[in-house]
Amino acid sequence: MEPLYERFRKQAPPVFLGGPDVLKAEQWLTVIEKILNFMGVVGNDRVACATFQFQEDALIWWEMVSLTRDVTRMTWEEFRELFNAKYYNEAVRSAKRKEFVELVQGEGMSVTEYTTKFDRLAKLASGIVPTDFSKKEKYLAGLNAKIRHDLVITTSDTTTYAEKYLCVEFLVCY
């Protein structure tokens, strides 16, 4: 039987370098969990696989954790708690929620750039936009005034957020 690590590596798990970008940390953890769940990895093997993907600052942090804890017996829940405290803490999430609240399509920002930033930040601000309606309203409020005006004219109130985005792309591109 092939070793667990080899099977894990065949799934092309991303490396994690550490750093202050909460979106990268959240995205990395989501992808790692998706792979581990798909593979049916349980127990401390989850921690061992995930932390093998640490490099640079993340690796240094993990080495420091290893000095004060028995990481060979660490549960996934304990790992998640430590990881989130380090890379996904409330202060950083709060700053990202504020960034989301203040997000507008600035001059020189394309609709695609605005939408990408909106989607990434909305994931961290789910409480601010808990429904499709509130998400759509926030998205529209941040759009360039001309695009917003044209979009309101061409779409209905029952249009979903995803449909609004497609309409924006159509208006801008054609």
Buried (B, 14 or more C-beta within 10 A) or exposed (E): EEEEEEBBEEBEBEEBBBEEBBBBBBBBBEBBBEBBEEBEBEEBBBBBBBBBBBEEBBBEBBEEBEEEEEBEEBEBEBBBEBBBEBBBEEEBBEEBBEBBEEBEBEEEBEBEEBBEBBEBBBBBBEEBBEEBEEBBBBBBEBBBEEBBEBBEEEBEEEBEBEBBBEBBEEBBEE
